């Protein structure tokens, strides 16, 4: 039964994060210094979640990003799914409870996610994304992600308990 | 699952390859009305609208009440009178501003040959990859469809990219994939106004054409999306670009703080492409 609650919790958080990101933390208002809450959630899923439907949450999370940002459908969906699978695979080889590991994971995940999107788009279009913007986003995600991880951990523990 | 754990990088590479092929396919194909995307827009409409209404109410309370608490501390005797006066003044000011906006919107309604639908901007894009996208609280149930132009009383804002039942996505003219066929109002010199991410440029203006800083740029209506003679912005800089003139155009409205817009119910004359 707890597994069902796990998935419901992450689905709910994914939905809430996308709403918050499109209203209060929209890059339209904050520029590059906006926290990508949904990316942070995917990193959490990849590092900590034992729930079986987590990959679907990551995929749907990316799909909602694609729809609400007017991007090509599949761009965020596949990058988020890919990031989740990569982290899932690496999670057994690292000590994810360490704050330092989490910070590095958040920063590198931002770079990976942008790299995935950037290379994918560069093949057919001349989309311009500056490296400085990506680094700034990585920093903001790291700073926001650490306390957010703590909050999600608390919620996750409550649901599991 | 154990295979995933053993070969995460391989899985990522395969997914990346699949993604690039998929994206190429999507870029080549025409944008079709996507029911599932429309569903996501409708699903997110209610919380976005709720946040829009709540933040509006909170800002109202902040202005009408919390600011006045400070005044009470400064002068207890005069506080009640000042509060009443300020409340009245603020309400009148708000009413005046709203009245002015509505009058202008109404004026636009009367001026245009097409029917229009007024809408509020309730959210923005969650991604910086395409940040020049906003979400409005009117959708296909209000007669809106993909490709319809969106404006304010100050000029063109953008066009509808995707519609849900109750909300729609608007791609602004400042987005890099946006393009509007336009004229310089004073000299009728023609060009294409393209978005640059943070503004617009008018390109492909003939070198012999007369273009100066301060000239108004208006839509020609030849692109099949936008009606003719609607203001796009003002020329703020010109430069030679190959065999053409390139003019930087500043939209007359602040696209970062859009609140109310109107959707012109004019269906595009050509099929809308997403990319």
Interface residues (C-beta under 8 A of the other chain):
Chain A: X15 X16 X18 X19 X21 X22 X23 X24 X25 X26 X27 X28 X29 X31 X32 X34 X38 X63 X64 X65 X67 X68 X69 X70 X71 X72 X73 X74 X75 X76 X78 X79 X81 X82 X83 X85 X86 X87 X88 X89 X90 X92 X116 X117 X119 X120 X121 X123 X124 X125 X127 X128 X129 X133 X137
Chain B: X4 X5 X6 X7 X8 X9 X11 X12 X15 X16 X18 X19 X20 X22 X23 X24 X26 X27 X34 X37 X40 X41 X44 X47 X48 X51 X52 X55 X122 X123 X124 X125 X126 X127 X128 X129 X130 X131 X132 X133 X134 X135 X161 X162 X169 X171 X176 X197 X256 X274 X275
